[in-house]
Amino acid sequence: MFGLFGSASFAKGVTTVLDAGSAGAHTFPGLRKYVINVVDTRVYALLNISVIGQSTLSPGNPWGELIDIRYANPKLTAKTIEQNRDRIVGVKIRMTENIAGRHDLEALKLMIPNAAAKTLRLRQVATSPAVLGGVDTSGKLDAMEEVVVPSGRPWVLFTWFKPSAELIVTRLRKAGLAVESFTGDTPPEVRSERADAFQAGKFDVIVCTLAVGGVGIDLFRAGDCGFIEEDWTPTINDQAFARIDRMGQTQRPQRHIWRARGTVDTGSIAPTNRTKKLITDTIMGG
């Protein structure tokens, strides 16, 4: 059932493979027991949102796993992912006509909304309860301040959430630093002005959301780039770091990452980034 292995790949020394969603929550234990735990090759997987995976297709049956949408189980999918974070790197939803029939858009809406919302809230709390309207008690932000404030150097700081960026700006201004931000609320013309002002040394720290400040601007006046929140995808974090690590940089650029121990920062995001980077480096020869 598991469409992983071709003799040509292994004969040529492939060390890492990705199963593209052949198993669902009910069938993944079999993939793990009889394939992942047995072969020498490193096997990672996408988990099919249908609990039966791709087990329905055969020469005698052309109909796929979502013809009956009741097989799509976001909660069980999320639970299986949490139990197998070391091997599952994403979710597979197939929406072609013979796979999902008339349920294609309905299947797309089942992208584990409850689990995703829960994870987002946990990420915000890991930065500070204040991001969700609570009290600003944050060991992570305290640790960031202890490094940034006394350094006397220009900094570029990245967050995933806009409220996190706003909170950091408030904290650092209270500490006496000149700080500006790049978020979705910053008009394009203002972004350009702030980037130029930062490069000219008119303020100390620029706090950016990854979606807005992680691409298309030069901030190489700073030699230090800090991540208070990371993206799930390593290349997006690398692209953000490249705002300072680029032509014109006269220092050795440093990447700083603050993670709250015992939270999704260290339990989910960091391991997921390591796994994805391993896969990319293996495939691309990095």
Secondary structure, DSSP 4 states (H G I P E B T S, - for coil): --TT--HHHHHTT--EEEEES---TTTHHHHIIIIITT-SSEEEEEEESBTTTTTT-BTTB---TTSSGGGB-HHHHHHHHHHTTTTEEEEE---SHHHHGGGHHHHHTTS-HHHHHHHHHHHHHHH-GGGGTS----HHHHHHHHHHGGG-S-EEEEESSHHHHHHHHHHHHHTT--EEEE-TTS-HHHHHHHHHHHHTTS-SEEEEEHHHHSSS---TT-SEEEESS--SSHHHHHHHHTTTSSTT--S--EEEE---TTSHIIIIIHHHHHHHHHHHHHHHT-
